[in-house]
Amino acid sequence: MDRAALDAALEFGYAIGGWIPSGRLAEDGVVPLKYAALREAVTADYDERTRLNVRDTDATLVMSWGEPRGGTRETSCIARELGRPLLIIDLDAADWATIAGRVRNWLESLGHVARLNVAGPRSSQAPMAYERALLVLRCVLPTTSPLRDRS
């Protein structure tokens, strides 16, 4: 989910940022250099990266299939613990237009959101995660003003 969010942001001219584990670790190897704006955390611990991303953003969008599990659930727990706005979307609960509309309405209700954290299951847990998240975000992002100069 996070790479889909990064790719959608880049596609629409948004600046990207956030944290990755030390060593640029990712489930599939190393986080590609096209995401050079991402900062390495002090440790390779995914939970630390998750906490930093929730802490340093204005809101967190979690997209999952059913109830969030594992690291996705942990993201939701951290957002609640830190008092950050949180929206959990079940991608199986509605069609794309409805989901995109719900995300847009939530973002509008929050006012100005300069930094959005997007989380969800890993590709190994949800093989269609990237494609589905990208579809939703492509419906949502063009309706907002790109933050091209934000880092």
HELIX and SHEET records of a PDB file:
HELIX    1   1 ASP A    2  GLU A   11  1                                  10    
HELIX    2   2 SER A   22  ARG A   24  5                                   3    
HELIX    3   3 LEU A   33  TYR A   35  5                                   3    
HELIX    4   4 TYR A   46  ARG A   55  1                                  10    
HELIX    5   5 GLY A   70  GLU A   81  1                                  12    
HELIX    6   6 TRP A   96  LEU A  110  1                                  15    
HELIX    7   7 ALA A  129  VAL A  140  1                                  12    
HELIX    8   8 LEU A  141  THR A  143  5                                   3    
SHEET    1   A 2 TRP A  19  ILE A  20  0                                        
SHEET    2   A 2 ARG A  39  GLU A  40  1                                        
SHEET    1   B 2 LEU A  25  ALA A  26  0                                        
SHEET    2   B 2 GLY A  29  VAL A  30 -1                                        
SHEET    1   C 3 LEU A  86  ASP A  90  0                                        
SHEET    2   C 3 ALA A  59  SER A  64  1                                        
SHEET    3   C 3 LEU A 116  ALA A 119  1                                        
END                                                                             
